[in-house]
């Protein structure tokens, strides 16, 4: 049970610039997880299991990648009641990301713009942190992988395969992130020929790794909300053809229509929070119609309330993920959303 109301914590964090607050929050979780101080943010995990891609999700609300890029706080986030936790994006080599400042709040719209650019400590440090998790065996864990900024887009596949080799033995599922707007040309990997080449290489390497490790790890692909119907259809066909296990819809948006005229609205980067909700749901709805009832879809984008989580499920998602909603609403959103989804189906 939580001991400190999140409204107080948020007030303190929002006095800082956004990236400083982000790092202070992670530091706090990293130093208190698996201690009595963890009670400050612990929430009971709602029991609402679902089987997807051969995995048992304890409930239908997860943590989205991007919040814990270096996998420092797996146990802490697991204590918040999430049914699953996804960490990363990790790249083969550590990299600083884009110049600061690079995270901007737009509180009038419960939104954030970030242009972090896959800042992370690299694959070796990431895997070390995963191994340090004391609750690893009780947490359903997704590991999200990407490419280094310095790697030419023509060689992007090499980076994804390097990361896949590294994370495969440690992941419950792996996410291929081809949709961040903050790594130059990354979203071109969602196009027909590039996506076919990348997913073909991923599928082939997965077969080798399955033989080596004696287990088949599900692979999900994370896509953008800024796709038209034809692009979504191409992606859906590629997911099917290369036997990917699921899709995560969606990442942040480049659109600024919902925040025009507000402070920071014209900052470069991906916009998350309430403004991406409808675009995400549009993509989810088309994916469900195209992929059929049984193809796993993880819905993410703009979940700020329990009702938003329910709407995401109704749009066609099997399970959902939260990121910006955690920043604005706090850990109580996890339990509230999981209970609302459970109640919706009873």
Buried (B, 14 or more C-beta within 10 A) or exposed (E): EBEEEBEEBBEEBBEEEBBBBBEEBBEBBBEBBEEEBBEBBBBEBBEBEBEBBEBEBBBBBBBBBBBBBBBBBBBBBBBBBBBBBBBBBBBBBBBEBBEEEBBBBBEEBBBBBBBBBBBBBBBEBBBEBBEEBEBBEEBBBBBBBBBBBEBEBEEBBBBBBBBBBBBBEBBBBBBBBBBBBBBEEBBEBBEEEBBBEBBBBBBEBBEEBEEEEEEBBBBBBBBBBBBEEEBBBBBBBBBEEBEBBBBBBBBBBEBBEBBEEBEBBEBEBBBBBBBBBBBBBBBBBBBBEBBEEEBBBBBBBBBBBBEBBBBBBBBBBBBBBBBBBBBBBBBBBBBBBBBBBBEBEE
